[in-house]
Amino acid sequence: MTTRVRFAPSPTGYLHIGGARTALYNFLYAKASGGTFILRIEDTDLERSNAEYEKLQIDDLKWLGINHDEGPDKPNPKYAPYRQSERAEIYQKFALELIDKGLAYYDFCSEEELEEMKEKATREGRPPHYEGKWKNPAFNEEALSRLARGEKPAIRFRAPNKAYVLNDKVKGRVVYPENMVGDFVIVRSNGLPVYNFCCVVDDHLMDITHVIRGEDHLSNTVRQLMIYEALNAKVPEFAHVSLLIGHDRQKLSKRHGATSVNLYRNENYLPEAMCNYLTLLGWSHPKEIDIFDKHELFEVFDLERFSASPAMYDLEKLKWVNGQHIKKMQNEEIIKLVNDLPGNEFFKSQSHEWKNASVEIIKQQVHFLTDFPKMIHEMITNDHLEMTDTLLDILNWETTPKIISFLHEEVSKWNTPFITEGQLNIWMEQVKKELGVKGKPLFMGVRAALTGRDHGPELKFLIPLTPVNVIKKRLDQLKK
């Protein structure tokens, strides 16, 4: 059977980083296996679900390049609809079939009765399983009578008293002992089905072959295995991927920093860098490389390289990955993006040749595209001297004032907007021969004189990008 996987978010907020990772893993597995990636909207929580959040989540997925093959906007008639709120009749039909088979029953217990059962079980040291009278078939007639009078019961699944085994692709063999769960609700008294029931019915009807999701769903799985069995449905392969944790080794939450994809979009992360980093949070590349484009994974992604250990979410590592992707970008693409940044008039006014040369050196230094205007100012257009201890030390060398005087005079004669690399080389040779300065004093002295800094990119790249009037102002300050 063709691989069919799904991502099923609830539209109750922005797309969480953990959800994005789950979507990405399903997308990659579908691509790697030539299968179908399905987007299903789990919106049975009518009070919290919001169509606007559905749209925002889909927008975030598209920004990441995670495009679904089937979904609300790309329906396959065989499997539609893809919103659970539009599938109520389907769930009702399956629930009634389970009742007819004696595998589920109507439950008229009040909240007070259920709480009393729970408290009694706790006092007696027993699992707080359901013990209401309605599980007894002897009360079926009474249940039907009350139902006919218009009362609204819940529908409760009759949990088999036996052990279940899950052979998980990540966690390995997971055993759920008998009596782990009692009879559980599959349809609430308000008519709304619960997650575990909808999930199984949908996965069954949509021919889902593999369920790749977070480890936090592992405890749900025993209930789902019971429902698959009751429906005589084929159980998909499961892969419960590791939890995301912060540096305190607690589950990732807002206290660890930004947790929604939307915030990273606003902070100008690259979508390919986000996908790259999220992939590595629980999965490793067969070539043990850290930087890649997600499209490169279509040939190598599988379910065998997941780690069962929690994955630490590290913002510094994410920033580094983002910087590595900037380094890999074509200069033309960066130029286009940097041109659109606000507060960047100097860059916009330069020739294409200048832009290409500046991008080539600056992209080696930054983590974000928005760093470009700041770096251009710091390295190229800033004529204010920052007197660090290292710079002061260089300026106090015996040879440096001679270099400053020489370059001050030479640059003052220069009447074109930029100094060429060839002219810089001539001046370096003149300083070496006429002033007798060589080695470190030569290179560091010239750097200090022309840039007002003690470090930076190679002068042969930097000086031709720096306006002459800026260099003159730096030399004027140093000459005083």
C-alpha positions in Angstrom: 0.0 0.0 0.0 1.2 3.5 -0.8 2.5 5.4 2.2 -0.1 7.8 3.7 0.9 10.0 6.6 -0.9 13.0 8.2 -0.4 16.1 10.3 -3.4 16.9 12.3 -3.2 20.2 14.2 -5.9 21.8 16.4 -6.6 25.4 15.3 -6.5 26.8 18.8 -3.4 28.9 18.5 -0.3 29.6 16.4 1.7 26.7 15.0 4.0 25.4 17.8 7.6 24.5 17.0 6.9 21.0 18.2 4.0 20.7 15.8 6.1 22.1 12.9 8.7 19.4 13.6 6.0 16.7 13.5 4.6 18.1 10.3 8.1 18.2 8.8 8.9 14.6 9.7 5.6 13.4 8.1 6.3 15.5 5.0 9.8 14.2 4.7 8.7 10.6 5.1 6.0 11.0 2.5 8.5 12.5 0.0 11.1 9.8 0.8 8.7 6.9 0.3 6.8 8.4 -2.6 3.7 8.7 -0.5 1.0 11.2 0.4 1.1 13.9 3.1 -2.3 14.8 4.4 -3.3 17.8 6.4 -6.3 17.1 8.7 -7.8 19.7 11.0 -8.8 18.5 14.4 -11.3 21.1 15.4 -13.8 19.3 17.6 -13.0 21.7 20.5 -15.5 24.1 19.1 -15.0 26.7 21.9 -11.3 27.1 21.3 -11.0 26.3 17.6 -10.7 29.3 15.3 -10.8 29.4 11.5 -8.2 32.3 11.6 -5.7 30.0 13.5 -6.3 27.3 10.9 -5.3 29.8 8.2 -2.3 31.1 10.1 -1.0 27.5 10.8 -1.3 26.6 7.1 0.5 29.8 6.2 3.3 28.9 8.6 3.6 25.4 7.1 3.7 26.9 3.6 6.4 29.4 4.7 8.4 26.4 5.9 7.9 24.7 2.5 5.8 21.9 4.1 3.1 21.6 1.4 0.3 19.0 1.9 -1.0 16.7 -0.9 -4.5 16.4 0.5 -6.4 18.7 2.9 -9.3 21.0 3.3 -8.2 23.0 0.2 -7.0 19.9 -1.7 -9.7 17.3 -1.1 -9.6 13.8 -2.4 -13.3 12.8 -2.7 -12.5 9.4 -1.4 -11.3 10.7 2.0 -12.9 14.2 2.4 -13.9 16.1 4.4 -10.7 16.9 6.3 -12.0 19.0 9.1 -13.3 16.9 12.0 -16.1 19.4 12.7 -17.5 18.3 9.3 -17.3 14.6 10.0 -19.8 14.4 13.0 -22.1 12.0 11.2 -19.2 9.6 10.5 -18.2 9.5 14.2 -21.8 9.0 15.2 -22.2 6.1 12.8 -19.1 4.3 14.2 -20.1 5.0 17.8 -23.6 3.5 17.3 -22.0 0.4 15.5 -19.8 -0.1 18.6 -22.9 0.1 20.8 -24.7 -2.4 18.7 -21.8 -4.8 19.0 -21.7 -4.4 22.8 -18.3 -2.7 22.6 -19.6 0.6 23.8 -22.6 1.8 25.8 -24.6 4.9 26.8 -23.6 6.5 30.1 -26.0 8.7 32.0 -23.8 9.3 35.0 -23.6 12.9 36.2 -20.4 14.7 36.9 -21.1 14.3 40.6 -21.5 10.6 40.3 -18.3 10.3 38.3 -16.4 12.3 40.9 -17.8 10.2 43.7 -16.6 7.0 42.0 -13.1 8.5 41.5 -12.8 9.6 45.1 -14.0 6.2 46.4 -11.5 4.3 44.2 -8.7 6.6 45.5 -9.7 6.0 49.1 -9.6 2.2 48.5 -6.3 2.3 46.6 -7.8 1.2 43.4 -7.4 2.6 39.9 -10.1 5.2 39.3 -11.8 3.2 36.6 -15.4 3.7 35.7 -17.8 1.6 37.7 -21.2 3.0 36.9 -24.2 0.8 36.5 -24.5 1.6 32.8 -21.6 -0.7 31.8 -23.9 -3.6 32.9 -25.9 -4.8 29.9 -28.9 -5.3 32.2 -29.4 -1.6 32.1 -29.5 -1.3 28.3 -33.3 -1.1 28.2 -33.3 1.7 30.8 -30.7 3.5 28.8 -32.7 3.3 25.6 -35.8 4.5 27.4 -34.0 7.6 28.8 -32.5 8.2 25.4 -36.0 8.1 23.9 -37.1 10.8 26.4 -34.5 13.1 25.0 -31.8 12.8 27.6 -28.2 13.3 26.4 -25.8 10.6 27.5 -22.1 10.2 26.9 -21.0 7.1 24.9 -18.4 5.1 26.7 -16.1 2.5 25.2 -15.9 -0.9 27.0 -12.1 -1.3 27.5 -11.0 -5.0 27.2 -9.2 -6.2 30.3 -6.0 -7.4 28.6 -2.5 -6.2 27.8 -1.6 -4.5 24.5 1.8 -4.3 22.8 3.0 -1.6 20.5 6.1 -2.1 18.4 7.1 1.6 18.0 9.6 2.7 15.4 11.3 5.0 17.8 10.5 3.7 21.3 10.8 0.0 20.5 8.5 -2.5 22.3 6.0 -0.7 24.5 3.8 -2.9 26.8 0.5 -1.6 28.1 -0.5 -3.9 31.0 -4.0 -5.1 31.5 -6.3 -2.9 33.5 -4.2 0.1 32.6 -7.3 2.1 31.6 -10.9 1.7 32.4 -13.9 2.3 30.2 -13.5 5.7 28.6 -15.7 8.2 26.9 -15.6 8.3 23.1 -18.6 10.7 22.6 -19.4 13.4 25.1 -22.9 14.1 26.3 -23.0 17.2 24.2 -22.5 15.0 21.1 -18.9 15.9 20.4 -16.5 13.0 19.9 -13.2 12.9 21.8 -9.7 12.9 20.4 -8.8 9.2 20.7 -12.0 8.1 18.9 -11.9 10.7 16.1 -8.2 10.1 15.5 -8.7 6.3 15.0 -11.8 6.6 12.9 -10.1 9.2 10.7 -6.8 7.3 10.4 -8.8 4.2 9.5 -11.0 5.8 6.9 -8.1 7.8 5.4 -5.9 4.8 5.0 -3.1 6.2 7.1 -0.2 3.8 7.0 2.2 5.5 9.4 1.5 7.8 12.4 4.5 10.0 13.2 3.9 12.2 16.2 5.3 13.4 19.6 6.1 11.1 22.5 3.4 12.9 24.6 0.8 10.9 22.6 2.3 7.6 23.7 -0.1 7.3 26.7 -3.1 7.8 24.3 -2.0 4.9 22.1 -3.4 2.1 24.3 -6.9 3.5 24.0 -6.4 3.9 20.2 -5.2 0.3 19.9 -8.4 -0.8 21.6 -10.5 1.2 19.2 -8.6 -0.2 16.1 -9.3 -3.6 17.4 -13.0 -2.9 18.0 -13.3 -1.5 14.5 -11.4 -4.5 13.0 -9.2 -1.9 11.4 -5.6 -2.3 10.4 -3.2 -0.6 12.9 -0.7 1.8 11.3 2.9 1.8 12.1 3.7 4.2 14.9 6.7 6.4 15.5 6.6 8.5 18.6 9.4 11.0 18.3 11.2 12.4 21.3 10.1 15.4 23.4 11.6 18.8 22.9 13.1 20.2 26.1 14.8 23.4 27.2 18.2 23.7 28.9 16.5 22.9 32.2 15.5 19.6 30.7 11.8 20.4 31.1 9.3 20.2 28.2 9.7 23.1 25.9 7.4 26.0 26.8 7.2 29.8 26.5 9.6 30.2 29.4 12.4 28.8 27.1 11.8 31.6 24.5 9.8 31.7 21.3 7.8 28.5 20.7 5.6 29.5 17.7 6.7 29.4 14.1 5.1 32.8 13.6 7.6 34.5 16.0 10.6 33.1 14.1 9.1 34.4 10.8 8.8 37.8 12.4 12.4 37.6 13.6 13.7 36.9 10.1 14.9 33.4 10.4 15.2 31.6 7.1 12.6 28.8 6.5 15.2 26.4 5.2 17.3 27.0 8.3 14.3 26.3 10.5 13.5 23.1 8.7 17.2 22.1 8.9 17.4 22.6 12.7 14.0 21.0 13.4 15.0 17.9 11.5 18.0 17.5 13.7 15.9 17.6 16.9 15.5 13.8 17.2 16.8 12.6 13.8 20.4 12.3 12.4 21.6 12.5 8.8 23.2 9.2 7.6 26.3 11.2 6.5 26.3 12.9 10.0 26.1 16.3 8.5 24.4 19.2 10.2 23.7 21.6 7.3 21.4 20.6 4.5 18.4 21.6 2.5 15.2 19.6 3.3 14.9 18.6 -0.4 18.2 16.8 0.0 16.5 14.5 2.5 14.0 13.1 0.1 16.5 10.3 -0.8 17.7 9.5 2.7 14.9 10.2 5.3 13.6 7.1 7.1 12.3 6.0 10.5 15.4 4.2 11.5 17.5 7.2 12.5 15.3 8.7 15.2 16.7 9.0 18.7 14.5 8.0 21.6 16.2 10.6 23.9 14.7 14.0 24.5 16.0 16.7 22.1 17.3 19.9 23.5 16.0 23.0 21.9 19.0 25.4 21.7 18.4 28.9 20.3 22.1 29.5 19.9 22.4 26.4 17.7 19.4 27.6 15.7 21.1 31.0 15.1 24.2 29.3 14.0 22.3 27.1 11.5 20.6 30.2 10.2 24.0 31.8 9.6 25.2 28.7 7.8 22.3 28.9 5.4 23.0 32.6 4.7 26.6 31.6 3.8 25.2 29.0 1.3 22.8 31.5 -0.3 23.6 33.0 -3.7 24.7 36.6 -3.5 22.0 37.7 -6.0 19.3 36.3 -3.6 20.8 38.1 -0.6 21.1 41.4 -2.5 17.4 41.2 -3.4 16.4 40.6 0.2 18.8 43.1 1.7 17.6 45.8 -0.8 14.1 45.4 0.8 15.3 46.0 4.4 14.4 49.3 6.0 17.2 51.8 7.1 19.5 50.6 4.3 19.8 53.6 2.0 23.5 53.5 1.6 23.4 49.9 0.3 20.6 50.6 -2.0 22.4 53.5 -3.6 25.5 51.5 -4.5 26.4 49.7 -7.8 25.6 46.1 -8.3 29.3 45.2 -8.3 29.7 47.0 -4.9 26.7 45.1 -3.5 28.0 41.8 -4.6 31.4 42.4 -3.1 30.0 43.6 0.2 27.5 40.7 0.5 30.4 38.2 -0.2 32.3 39.4 2.9 29.4 40.3 5.2 27.5 37.0 4.8 30.4 35.3 6.4 29.9 37.4 9.6 26.1 37.3 10.2 23.4 35.1 11.7 20.4 37.0 10.1 19.8 38.9 6.9 18.7 41.8 9.1 22.3 42.0 10.4 23.5 43.3 7.0 22.6 47.1 7.5 24.3 47.0 11.0 27.4 45.2 9.7 27.6 47.6 6.7 27.6 50.5 9.2 30.1 48.9 11.6 32.6 47.7 9.0 32.2 50.2 6.1 30.4 53.5 6.8 31.1 54.1 10.4 33.7 56.9 10.8 33.6 56.9 14.6 36.7 55.3 16.2 36.1 52.8 19.0 39.3 52.9 21.1 39.6 49.4 22.3 42.6 48.4 24.4 44.0 46.5 21.4 43.6 49.4 19.1 45.2 51.8 21.6 48.1 49.4 21.8 48.6 49.4 18.0 48.4 53.2 17.9 51.1 53.4 20.5 53.6 51.3 18.5 56.5 53.4 17.2 55.7 52.7 13.6 52.0 53.4 13.6 52.1 57.2 13.7 54.4 57.2 10.7 51.9 55.0 8.8 49.0 57.3 9.7 50.9 60.4 8.5 51.8 58.8 5.3 48.3 57.5 4.5 46.7 60.7 5.7 48.7 62.6 3.1 48.1 60.0 0.3 44.3 59.6 0.9 43.8 63.4 1.0 44.9 63.5 -2.6 42.5 60.8 -3.7 39.5 62.2 -5.5 37.4 59.2 -6.6 34.6 57.7 -4.3 36.5 54.5 -3.5 40.1 53.3 -3.2 41.1 50.4 -5.5 42.8 47.2 -4.3 45.6 48.1 -6.7 46.2 51.5 -5.0 46.1 49.9 -1.6 48.8 47.5 -2.6 51.0 50.4 -3.9 50.6 52.2 -0.5 51.5 49.0 1.4 54.7 48.6 -0.7 55.6 52.3 -0.1 55.1 51.9 3.6 57.3 48.8 3.6 60.1 50.4 1.5 60.0 54.1 2.4 59.2 53.7 6.1 60.8 50.4 6.6 57.7 48.9 8.3 57.2 45.1 7.8 55.2 42.2 9.1 52.7 42.6 11.9 53.4 46.3 12.5 52.7 47.0 8.7 49.5 45.1 8.4 48.0 46.0 11.8 49.2 49.6 11.4 47.6 50.0 8.0 44.4 48.4 9.3 44.2 50.7 12.3 44.8 53.8 10.1 42.3 53.0 7.3 39.5 51.2 9.3 39.9 52.6 12.9 39.5 49.0 14.0 41.9 46.3 15.3 40.2 43.5 13.4 37.9 42.7 10.5 37.9 41.3 7.0 40.9 41.3 4.8 41.8 44.9 3.8 42.0 44.0 0.0 38.2 43.2 0.2 37.2 45.9 2.7 38.9 49.0 1.6 37.6 49.1 -2.0 34.1 49.0 -0.4 34.7 51.9 2.0 33.9 55.4 0.9 37.0 57.6 0.7 35.3 60.4 2.7 34.8 57.9 5.6 38.5 56.9 5.5 39.5 60.5 5.4 37.5 61.2 8.6 39.0 58.3 10.4 42.5 59.5 9.4 41.7 63.0 10.5 40.8 61.8 13.9 43.9 59.6 14.2 46.2 62.4 13.0 45.1 64.8 15.8 
